[in-house]
Amino acid sequence: MGLVREGARVGAWAVGGVVGLALLYVVGVFAFGGAGWITAPFRGEAERREGTVGSGEFRQTTYEEFFDLCEAAQNAEGTIEALREERENASETRTTQIDQSITALKATRIESVNAYNSKAAQEHRAPFRDKDLPYRLDAGDERTTCTD
């Protein structure tokens, strides 16, 4: 029976050694970055976000985009006002043309206001809206104010 005990003891040491080496290997993999495949989805998402939102080009473009959309709404308002003034002394044919132009400009203004509001509500763009610009524009207002 001494041989059986001796064999069991050697087998236990062999299994313990294999388990110990496996644990040492796993610890080494985690310690030296071999477990990067586990965190790859998280790191990839962060890198993608940093590559777009964090890039200077994205920030500058988004910052200017808010001004451009607000200015587009103001430009449409100015053109509508000029057409209304022209309409007072226009012929009947020209009045029809002016009315059509005003309708189209109102639609364009509403599109600009909606685009501004949509982008202002986007979590990754909102931080790049200038502090002097309004949080939202109102399509029902006669005049758009691009600074608070």
mmCIF file of the C-alpha atoms, coordinates in Angstrom:
data_MODEL
# 
_entry.id   MODEL 
# 
loop_
_atom_site.group_PDB 
_atom_site.id 
_atom_site.type_symbol 
_atom_site.label_atom_id 
_atom_site.label_alt_id 
_atom_site.label_comp_id 
_atom_site.label_asym_id 
_atom_site.label_entity_id 
_atom_site.label_seq_id 
_atom_site.pdbx_PDB_ins_code 
_atom_site.Cartn_x 
_atom_site.Cartn_y 
_atom_site.Cartn_z 
_atom_site.occupancy 
_atom_site.B_iso_or_equiv 
_atom_site.pdbx_formal_charge 
_atom_site.auth_seq_id 
_atom_site.auth_comp_id 
_atom_site.auth_asym_id 
_atom_site.auth_atom_id 
_atom_site.pdbx_PDB_model_num 
ATOM 1   C CA . MET A 1 1   ? 0.000   0.000  0.000   1.00 0.00 ? 1   MET A CA 1 
ATOM 2   C CA . GLY A 1 2   ? 2.997   2.257  0.337   1.00 0.00 ? 2   GLY A CA 1 
ATOM 3   C CA . LEU A 1 3   ? 3.359   2.419  -3.427  1.00 0.00 ? 3   LEU A CA 1 
ATOM 4   C CA . VAL A 1 4   ? -0.253  3.500  -3.865  1.00 0.00 ? 4   VAL A CA 1 
ATOM 5   C CA . ARG A 1 5   ? 0.182   6.270  -1.329  1.00 0.00 ? 5   ARG A CA 1 
ATOM 6   C CA . GLU A 1 6   ? 3.422   7.303  -2.906  1.00 0.00 ? 6   GLU A CA 1 
ATOM 7   C CA . GLY A 1 7   ? 1.754   7.375  -6.347  1.00 0.00 ? 7   GLY A CA 1 
ATOM 8   C CA . ALA A 1 8   ? -1.199  9.368  -4.998  1.00 0.00 ? 8   ALA A CA 1 
ATOM 9   C CA . ARG A 1 9   ? 1.142   11.850 -3.398  1.00 0.00 ? 9   ARG A CA 1 
ATOM 10  C CA . VAL A 1 10  ? 3.145   12.288 -6.630  1.00 0.00 ? 10  VAL A CA 1 
ATOM 11  C CA . GLY A 1 11  ? -0.112  12.607 -8.612  1.00 0.00 ? 11  GLY A CA 1 
ATOM 12  C CA . ALA A 1 12  ? -1.424  15.251 -6.217  1.00 0.00 ? 12  ALA A CA 1 
ATOM 13  C CA . TRP A 1 13  ? 1.829   17.181 -6.534  1.00 0.00 ? 13  TRP A CA 1 
ATOM 14  C CA . ALA A 1 14  ? 1.667   16.898 -10.330 1.00 0.00 ? 14  ALA A CA 1 
ATOM 15  C CA . VAL A 1 15  ? -1.944  18.132 -10.455 1.00 0.00 ? 15  VAL A CA 1 
ATOM 16  C CA . GLY A 1 16  ? -1.121  20.910 -7.972  1.00 0.00 ? 16  GLY A CA 1 
ATOM 17  C CA . GLY A 1 17  ? 1.880   21.903 -10.074 1.00 0.00 ? 17  GLY A CA 1 
ATOM 18  C CA . VAL A 1 18  ? -0.185  22.032 -13.268 1.00 0.00 ? 18  VAL A CA 1 
ATOM 19  C CA . VAL A 1 19  ? -2.902  24.065 -11.535 1.00 0.00 ? 19  VAL A CA 1 
ATOM 20  C CA . GLY A 1 20  ? -0.254  26.371 -10.058 1.00 0.00 ? 20  GLY A CA 1 
ATOM 21  C CA . LEU A 1 21  ? 1.368   26.894 -13.470 1.00 0.00 ? 21  LEU A CA 1 
ATOM 22  C CA . ALA A 1 22  ? -2.036  27.571 -14.999 1.00 0.00 ? 22  ALA A CA 1 
ATOM 23  C CA . LEU A 1 23  ? -2.793  30.168 -12.345 1.00 0.00 ? 23  LEU A CA 1 
ATOM 24  C CA . LEU A 1 24  ? 0.629   31.727 -12.816 1.00 0.00 ? 24  LEU A CA 1 
ATOM 25  C CA . TYR A 1 25  ? 0.004   31.861 -16.566 1.00 0.00 ? 25  TYR A CA 1 
ATOM 26  C CA . VAL A 1 26  ? -3.421  33.515 -16.143 1.00 0.00 ? 26  VAL A CA 1 
ATOM 27  C CA . VAL A 1 27  ? -1.979  36.079 -13.727 1.00 0.00 ? 27  VAL A CA 1 
ATOM 28  C CA . GLY A 1 28  ? 0.836   36.772 -16.180 1.00 0.00 ? 28  GLY A CA 1 
ATOM 29  C CA . VAL A 1 29  ? -1.590  37.222 -19.072 1.00 0.00 ? 29  VAL A CA 1 
ATOM 30  C CA . PHE A 1 30  ? -3.624  39.772 -17.128 1.00 0.00 ? 30  PHE A CA 1 
ATOM 31  C CA . ALA A 1 31  ? -0.560  41.489 -15.726 1.00 0.00 ? 31  ALA A CA 1 
ATOM 32  C CA . PHE A 1 32  ? 1.109   41.968 -19.103 1.00 0.00 ? 32  PHE A CA 1 
ATOM 33  C CA . GLY A 1 33  ? -1.925  43.007 -21.162 1.00 0.00 ? 33  GLY A CA 1 
ATOM 34  C CA . GLY A 1 34  ? -2.769  39.713 -22.749 1.00 0.00 ? 34  GLY A CA 1 
ATOM 35  C CA . ALA A 1 35  ? -6.339  40.168 -21.553 1.00 0.00 ? 35  ALA A CA 1 
ATOM 36  C CA . GLY A 1 36  ? -6.795  43.098 -23.901 1.00 0.00 ? 36  GLY A CA 1 
ATOM 37  C CA . TRP A 1 37  ? -9.228  41.037 -25.916 1.00 0.00 ? 37  TRP A CA 1 
ATOM 38  C CA . ILE A 1 38  ? -11.607 41.170 -22.947 1.00 0.00 ? 38  ILE A CA 1 
ATOM 39  C CA . THR A 1 39  ? -11.575 44.960 -22.824 1.00 0.00 ? 39  THR A CA 1 
ATOM 40  C CA . ALA A 1 40  ? -11.342 45.496 -26.587 1.00 0.00 ? 40  ALA A CA 1 
ATOM 41  C CA . PRO A 1 41  ? -15.028 46.394 -27.090 1.00 0.00 ? 41  PRO A CA 1 
ATOM 42  C CA . PHE A 1 42  ? -14.857 49.036 -24.355 1.00 0.00 ? 42  PHE A CA 1 
ATOM 43  C CA . ARG A 1 43  ? -11.541 50.414 -25.529 1.00 0.00 ? 43  ARG A CA 1 
ATOM 44  C CA . GLY A 1 44  ? -12.721 50.426 -29.142 1.00 0.00 ? 44  GLY A CA 1 
ATOM 45  C CA . GLU A 1 45  ? -15.802 52.448 -28.251 1.00 0.00 ? 45  GLU A CA 1 
ATOM 46  C CA . ALA A 1 46  ? -13.742 54.930 -26.254 1.00 0.00 ? 46  ALA A CA 1 
ATOM 47  C CA . GLU A 1 47  ? -11.195 55.266 -29.051 1.00 0.00 ? 47  GLU A CA 1 
ATOM 48  C CA . ARG A 1 48  ? -13.951 55.812 -31.634 1.00 0.00 ? 48  ARG A CA 1 
ATOM 49  C CA . ARG A 1 49  ? -15.567 58.476 -29.468 1.00 0.00 ? 49  ARG A CA 1 
ATOM 50  C CA . GLU A 1 50  ? -12.252 60.174 -28.785 1.00 0.00 ? 50  GLU A CA 1 
ATOM 51  C CA . GLY A 1 51  ? -11.393 59.988 -32.471 1.00 0.00 ? 51  GLY A CA 1 
ATOM 52  C CA . THR A 1 52  ? -14.503 61.944 -33.459 1.00 0.00 ? 52  THR A CA 1 
ATOM 53  C CA . VAL A 1 53  ? -15.803 63.933 -30.511 1.00 0.00 ? 53  VAL A CA 1 
ATOM 54  C CA . GLY A 1 54  ? -12.368 64.531 -29.102 1.00 0.00 ? 54  GLY A CA 1 
ATOM 55  C CA . SER A 1 55  ? -10.775 65.593 -32.364 1.00 0.00 ? 55  SER A CA 1 
ATOM 56  C CA . GLY A 1 56  ? -10.146 69.277 -32.891 1.00 0.00 ? 56  GLY A CA 1 
ATOM 57  C CA . GLU A 1 57  ? -11.626 69.144 -36.376 1.00 0.00 ? 57  GLU A CA 1 
ATOM 58  C CA . PHE A 1 58  ? -14.932 67.741 -35.087 1.00 0.00 ? 58  PHE A CA 1 
ATOM 59  C CA . ARG A 1 59  ? -15.124 70.323 -32.319 1.00 0.00 ? 59  ARG A CA 1 
ATOM 60  C CA . GLN A 1 60  ? -14.405 73.238 -34.640 1.00 0.00 ? 60  GLN A CA 1 
ATOM 61  C CA . THR A 1 61  ? -16.826 72.014 -37.308 1.00 0.00 ? 61  THR A CA 1 
ATOM 62  C CA . THR A 1 62  ? -19.609 71.462 -34.779 1.00 0.00 ? 62  THR A CA 1 
ATOM 63  C CA . TYR A 1 63  ? -19.004 74.849 -33.157 1.00 0.00 ? 63  TYR A CA 1 
ATOM 64  C CA . GLU A 1 64  ? -19.275 76.586 -36.543 1.00 0.00 ? 64  GLU A CA 1 
ATOM 65  C CA . GLU A 1 65  ? -22.259 74.465 -37.559 1.00 0.00 ? 65  GLU A CA 1 
ATOM 66  C CA . PHE A 1 66  ? -24.407 75.918 -34.771 1.00 0.00 ? 66  PHE A CA 1 
ATOM 67  C CA . PHE A 1 67  ? -23.585 79.446 -35.910 1.00 0.00 ? 67  PHE A CA 1 
ATOM 68  C CA . ASP A 1 68  ? -24.267 78.512 -39.548 1.00 0.00 ? 68  ASP A CA 1 
ATOM 69  C CA . LEU A 1 69  ? -27.702 77.057 -38.756 1.00 0.00 ? 69  LEU A CA 1 
ATOM 70  C CA . CYS A 1 70  ? -28.681 80.039 -36.640 1.00 0.00 ? 70  CYS A CA 1 
ATOM 71  C CA . GLU A 1 71  ? -27.436 82.403 -39.326 1.00 0.00 ? 71  GLU A CA 1 
ATOM 72  C CA . ALA A 1 72  ? -29.386 80.493 -41.994 1.00 0.00 ? 72  ALA A CA 1 
ATOM 73  C CA . ALA A 1 73  ? -32.583 81.080 -40.024 1.00 0.00 ? 73  ALA A CA 1 
ATOM 74  C CA . GLN A 1 74  ? -31.741 84.783 -39.698 1.00 0.00 ? 74  GLN A CA 1 
ATOM 75  C CA . ASN A 1 75  ? -30.916 85.047 -43.411 1.00 0.00 ? 75  ASN A CA 1 
ATOM 76  C CA . ALA A 1 76  ? -34.290 83.554 -44.336 1.00 0.00 ? 76  ALA A CA 1 
ATOM 77  C CA . GLU A 1 77  ? -36.001 86.038 -42.022 1.00 0.00 ? 77  GLU A CA 1 
ATOM 78  C CA . GLY A 1 78  ? -34.151 88.943 -43.620 1.00 0.00 ? 78  GLY A CA 1 
ATOM 79  C CA . THR A 1 79  ? -35.056 87.808 -47.111 1.00 0.00 ? 79  THR A CA 1 
ATOM 80  C CA . ILE A 1 80  ? -38.705 87.343 -46.108 1.00 0.00 ? 80  ILE A CA 1 
ATOM 81  C CA . GLU A 1 81  ? -38.762 90.887 -44.732 1.00 0.00 ? 81  GLU A CA 1 
ATOM 82  C CA . ALA A 1 82  ? -37.227 92.292 -47.926 1.00 0.00 ? 82  ALA A CA 1 
ATOM 83  C CA . LEU A 1 83  ? -39.774 90.437 -50.055 1.00 0.00 ? 83  LEU A CA 1 
ATOM 84  C CA . ARG A 1 84  ? -42.651 91.738 -47.918 1.00 0.00 ? 84  ARG A CA 1 
ATOM 85  C CA . GLU A 1 85  ? -41.415 95.277 -48.466 1.00 0.00 ? 85  GLU A CA 1 
ATOM 86  C CA . GLU A 1 86  ? -41.122 94.677 -52.207 1.00 0.00 ? 86  GLU A CA 1 
ATOM 87  C CA . ARG A 1 87  ? -44.610 93.156 -52.290 1.00 0.00 ? 87  ARG A CA 1 
ATOM 88  C CA . GLU A 1 88  ? -46.232 96.445 -51.251 1.00 0.00 ? 88  GLU A CA 1 
ATOM 89  C CA . ASN A 1 89  ? -45.471 98.023 -54.664 1.00 0.00 ? 89  ASN A CA 1 
ATOM 90  C CA . ALA A 1 90  ? -45.265 94.904 -56.845 1.00 0.00 ? 90  ALA A CA 1 
ATOM 91  C CA . SER A 1 91  ? -47.410 93.956 -59.807 1.00 0.00 ? 91  SER A CA 1 
ATOM 92  C CA . GLU A 1 92  ? -49.930 91.144 -59.494 1.00 0.00 ? 92  GLU A CA 1 
ATOM 93  C CA . THR A 1 93  ? -47.621 88.682 -61.243 1.00 0.00 ? 93  THR A CA 1 
ATOM 94  C CA . ARG A 1 94  ? -44.688 89.674 -59.056 1.00 0.00 ? 94  ARG A CA 1 
ATOM 95  C CA . THR A 1 95  ? -46.884 89.477 -55.938 1.00 0.00 ? 95  THR A CA 1 
ATOM 96  C CA . THR A 1 96  ? -47.643 85.835 -56.759 1.00 0.00 ? 96  THR A CA 1 
ATOM 97  C CA . GLN A 1 97  ? -43.930 85.132 -57.183 1.00 0.00 ? 97  GLN A CA 1 
ATOM 98  C CA . ILE A 1 98  ? -43.122 86.900 -53.920 1.00 0.00 ? 98  ILE A CA 1 
ATOM 99  C CA . ASP A 1 99  ? -45.776 84.925 -52.050 1.00 0.00 ? 99  ASP A CA 1 
ATOM 100 C CA . GLN A 1 100 ? -44.315 81.665 -53.363 1.00 0.00 ? 100 GLN A CA 1 
ATOM 101 C CA . SER A 1 101 ? -40.817 82.761 -52.404 1.00 0.00 ? 101 SER A CA 1 
ATOM 102 C CA . ILE A 1 102 ? -41.946 83.722 -48.908 1.00 0.00 ? 102 ILE A CA 1 
ATOM 103 C CA . THR A 1 103 ? -43.585 80.314 -48.447 1.00 0.00 ? 103 THR A CA 1 
ATOM 104 C CA . ALA A 1 104 ? -40.401 78.548 -49.562 1.00 0.00 ? 104 ALA A CA 1 
ATOM 105 C CA . LEU A 1 105 ? -38.246 80.721 -47.291 1.00 0.00 ? 105 LEU A CA 1 
ATOM 106 C CA . LYS A 1 106 ? -40.500 79.999 -44.305 1.00 0.00 ? 106 LYS A CA 1 
ATOM 107 C CA . ALA A 1 107 ? -40.040 76.273 -44.940 1.00 0.00 ? 107 ALA A CA 1 
ATOM 108 C CA . THR A 1 108 ? -36.275 76.742 -45.259 1.00 0.00 ? 108 THR A CA 1 
ATOM 109 C CA . ARG A 1 109 ? -36.198 78.699 -42.003 1.00 0.00 ? 109 ARG A CA 1 
ATOM 110 C CA . ILE A 1 110 ? -38.154 75.974 -40.206 1.00 0.00 ? 110 ILE A CA 1 
ATOM 111 C CA . GLU A 1 111 ? -35.711 73.363 -41.524 1.00 0.00 ? 111 GLU A CA 1 
ATOM 112 C CA . SER A 1 112 ? -32.766 75.392 -40.206 1.00 0.00 ? 112 SER A CA 1 
ATOM 113 C CA . VAL A 1 113 ? -34.427 75.835 -36.812 1.00 0.00 ? 113 VAL A CA 1 
ATOM 114 C CA . ASN A 1 114 ? -35.249 72.126 -36.593 1.00 0.00 ? 114 ASN A CA 1 
ATOM 115 C CA . ALA A 1 115 ? -31.707 71.140 -37.590 1.00 0.00 ? 115 ALA A CA 1 
ATOM 116 C CA . TYR A 1 116 ? -30.281 73.508 -34.966 1.00 0.00 ? 116 TYR A CA 1 
ATOM 117 C CA . ASN A 1 117 ? -32.569 72.124 -32.253 1.00 0.00 ? 117 ASN A CA 1 
ATOM 118 C CA . SER A 1 118 ? -31.842 68.547 -33.249 1.00 0.00 ? 118 SER A CA 1 
ATOM 119 C CA . LYS A 1 119 ? -28.081 69.034 -33.098 1.00 0.00 ? 119 LYS A CA 1 
ATOM 120 C CA . ALA A 1 120 ? -28.306 71.016 -29.858 1.00 0.00 ? 120 ALA A CA 1 
ATOM 121 C CA . ALA A 1 121 ? -30.095 68.044 -28.293 1.00 0.00 ? 121 ALA A CA 1 
ATOM 122 C CA . GLN A 1 122 ? -27.422 65.543 -29.372 1.00 0.00 ? 122 GLN A CA 1 
ATOM 123 C CA . GLU A 1 123 ? -25.298 64.647 -26.397 1.00 0.00 ? 123 GLU A CA 1 
ATOM 124 C CA . HIS A 1 124 ? -22.030 64.492 -28.336 1.00 0.00 ? 124 HIS A CA 1 
ATOM 125 C CA . ARG A 1 125 ? -22.592 67.856 -30.081 1.00 0.00 ? 125 ARG A CA 1 
ATOM 126 C CA . ALA A 1 126 ? -24.222 69.965 -27.370 1.00 0.00 ? 126 ALA A CA 1 
ATOM 127 C CA . PRO A 1 127 ? -20.966 70.680 -25.506 1.00 0.00 ? 127 PRO A CA 1 
ATOM 128 C CA . PHE A 1 128 ? -19.619 72.439 -28.588 1.00 0.00 ? 128 PHE A CA 1 
ATOM 129 C CA . ARG A 1 129 ? -22.486 74.954 -28.895 1.00 0.00 ? 129 ARG A CA 1 
ATOM 130 C CA . ASP A 1 130 ? -21.215 78.417 -28.022 1.00 0.00 ? 130 ASP A CA 1 
ATOM 131 C CA . LYS A 1 131 ? -22.405 79.634 -24.630 1.00 0.00 ? 131 LYS A CA 1 
ATOM 132 C CA . ASP A 1 132 ? -23.859 82.778 -26.219 1.00 0.00 ? 132 ASP A CA 1 
ATOM 133 C CA . LEU A 1 133 ? -26.074 80.794 -28.590 1.00 0.00 ? 133 LEU A CA 1 
ATOM 134 C CA . PRO A 1 134 ? -29.557 79.883 -27.401 1.00 0.00 ? 134 PRO A CA 1 
ATOM 135 C CA . TYR A 1 135 ? -30.198 76.313 -26.285 1.00 0.00 ? 135 TYR A CA 1 
ATOM 136 C CA . ARG A 1 136 ? -33.123 76.054 -28.708 1.00 0.00 ? 136 ARG A CA 1 
ATOM 137 C CA . LEU A 1 137 ? -34.596 78.177 -31.475 1.00 0.00 ? 137 LEU A CA 1 
ATOM 138 C CA . ASP A 1 138 ? -38.347 78.654 -31.806 1.00 0.00 ? 138 ASP A CA 1 
ATOM 139 C CA . ALA A 1 139 ? -39.818 78.219 -35.275 1.00 0.00 ? 139 ALA A CA 1 
ATOM 140 C CA . GLY A 1 140 ? -42.827 80.324 -34.219 1.00 0.00 ? 140 GLY A CA 1 
ATOM 141 C CA . ASP A 1 141 ? -40.756 83.408 -33.431 1.00 0.00 ? 141 ASP A CA 1 
ATOM 142 C CA . GLU A 1 142 ? -40.692 86.180 -36.020 1.00 0.00 ? 142 GLU A CA 1 
ATOM 143 C CA . ARG A 1 143 ? -37.031 86.942 -35.295 1.00 0.00 ? 143 ARG A CA 1 
ATOM 144 C CA . THR A 1 144 ? -34.239 84.552 -34.380 1.00 0.00 ? 144 THR A CA 1 
ATOM 145 C CA . THR A 1 145 ? -31.662 85.806 -31.926 1.00 0.00 ? 145 THR A CA 1 
ATOM 146 C CA . CYS A 1 146 ? -28.347 84.028 -32.249 1.00 0.00 ? 146 CYS A CA 1 
ATOM 147 C CA . THR A 1 147 ? -26.864 85.384 -29.044 1.00 0.00 ? 147 THR A CA 1 
ATOM 148 C CA . ASP A 1 148 ? -28.271 85.394 -25.543 1.00 0.00 ? 148 ASP A CA 1 
# 
